[in-house]
C-alpha cells in the first residue's frame, strides 16, 4: 500500500509540476487542524512528508494561524500541543500583522485566485478544502489516519490545464505577434507549407547488387553440381602408343625429310 500511495502522490504532484510550474523545495502551508491530526496520530510532519513527496519540503505557517491556535489552546491540551508544533515552523508574512483574521481566510488570501506563489495547503478543514478546490493550481494535503494524502487535482485545475494546452500558454499579445509573423511569411490559416525534398542522384542500390551476386554464385554452384552428377567434368584419359608403332612413325618422318 505504501508504494501505491507514493505512485499516486508522484502522479498528482507531477500534474502540478507540469501544468503550474511547481518546483522543489515544495512550499507547504500548515494550519492548526493538520498539526492537531499529526499529534493525535504521532505523525512526524517533516520526515514523513519529505519521504512521501520524495523531495525537499519547506514547511511554513502564518501569524494568523499561530494566533488562532493560541486562542484555542486554552480550551484543550491537545490544541496547545498542536500550537507548539506550529510555532516550530518558519512564519510566512501574510499581510495581516495589524489585524489578524481566521486561519481559513488567511490561507485563502495567500493562495488568492491562481496560487501564483505555488503553495501546497496542508489542512483537515473541510470548508477550506471545498474553497481550495475552486481555485486552479491549489494542491490539498491532508492526513488519512497516519497516511499523508495529496488530493487528486480538482476539476477546475484540470480544465484550466486543458485551456493552457489549447492556447499553447500564449498571452493575447503573443498571439497577435504570431499572426503578424504569419502574414509576413505569407502563411494564412488553413494553409500548410510543405517542403519538397530533392531527390539525390545515386548509383544502384547496394542491396540489389548483393542479391544479384548471390544469384550468380548460386547458379554457378548449381551448374558445377549438375556437371559433377552428370559426369561431364571428368578428366580425359591419356592414350598409350605401342613402341613398334612409334618406330614406324619416326622412320616415315625421316624419309620425308630426306626426299
Secondary structure as the mmCIF struct_conf table of DSSP 4:
data_model
#
loop_
_struct_conf.conf_type_id
_struct_conf.id
_struct_conf.beg_label_comp_id
_struct_conf.beg_label_asym_id
_struct_conf.beg_label_seq_id
_struct_conf.end_label_comp_id
_struct_conf.end_label_asym_id
_struct_conf.end_label_seq_id
HELX_RH_AL_P HELX_RH_AL_P1 UNK A 2 UNK A 20
BEND BEND1 UNK A 24 UNK A 25
STRN STRN1 UNK A 26 UNK A 30
HELX_RH_AL_P HELX_RH_AL_P2 UNK A 32 UNK A 40
TURN_TY1_P TURN_TY1_P1 UNK A 41 UNK A 42
HELX_RH_AL_P HELX_RH_AL_P3 UNK A 45 UNK A 53
TURN_TY1_P TURN_TY1_P2 UNK A 54 UNK A 54
BEND BEND2 UNK A 55 UNK A 55
STRN STRN2 UNK A 57 UNK A 62
HELX_RH_AL_P HELX_RH_AL_P4 UNK A 63 UNK A 73
TURN_TY1_P TURN_TY1_P3 UNK A 74 UNK A 75
HELX_RH_AL_P HELX_RH_AL_P5 UNK A 77 UNK A 86
TURN_TY1_P TURN_TY1_P4 UNK A 87 UNK A 88
BEND BEND3 UNK A 89 UNK A 89
STRN STRN3 UNK A 90 UNK A 92
HELX_LH_PP_P HELX_LH_PP_P1 UNK A 93 UNK A 93
BEND BEND4 UNK A 95 UNK A 95
BEND BEND5 UNK A 97 UNK A 99
HELX_RH_AL_P HELX_RH_AL_P6 UNK A 103 UNK A 111
TURN_TY1_P TURN_TY1_P5 UNK A 112 UNK A 114
TURN_TY1_P TURN_TY1_P6 UNK A 116 UNK A 117
STRN STRN4 UNK A 119 UNK A 122
HELX_RH_AL_P HELX_RH_AL_P7 UNK A 126 UNK A 132
TURN_TY1_P TURN_TY1_P7 UNK A 133 UNK A 134
BEND BEND6 UNK A 135 UNK A 135
TURN_TY1_P TURN_TY1_P8 UNK A 136 UNK A 137
STRN STRN5 UNK A 139 UNK A 144
TURN_TY1_P TURN_TY1_P9 UNK A 145 UNK A 146
STRN STRN6 UNK A 147 UNK A 150
HELX_LH_PP_P HELX_LH_PP_P2 UNK A 151 UNK A 154
HELX_RH_AL_P HELX_RH_AL_P8 UNK A 155 UNK A 166
TURN_TY1_P TURN_TY1_P10 UNK A 167 UNK A 169
HELX_RH_AL_P HELX_RH_AL_P9 UNK A 172 UNK A 185
TURN_TY1_P TURN_TY1_P11 UNK A 186 UNK A 186
TURN_TY1_P TURN_TY1_P12 UNK A 189 UNK A 190
HELX_LH_PP_P HELX_LH_PP_P3 UNK A 195 UNK A 201
HELX_RH_AL_P HELX_RH_AL_P10 UNK A 206 UNK A 230
TURN_TY1_P TURN_TY1_P13 UNK A 231 UNK A 233
HELX_LH_PP_P HELX_LH_PP_P4 UNK A 234 UNK A 240
HELX_RH_AL_P HELX_RH_AL_P11 UNK A 243 UNK A 258
#
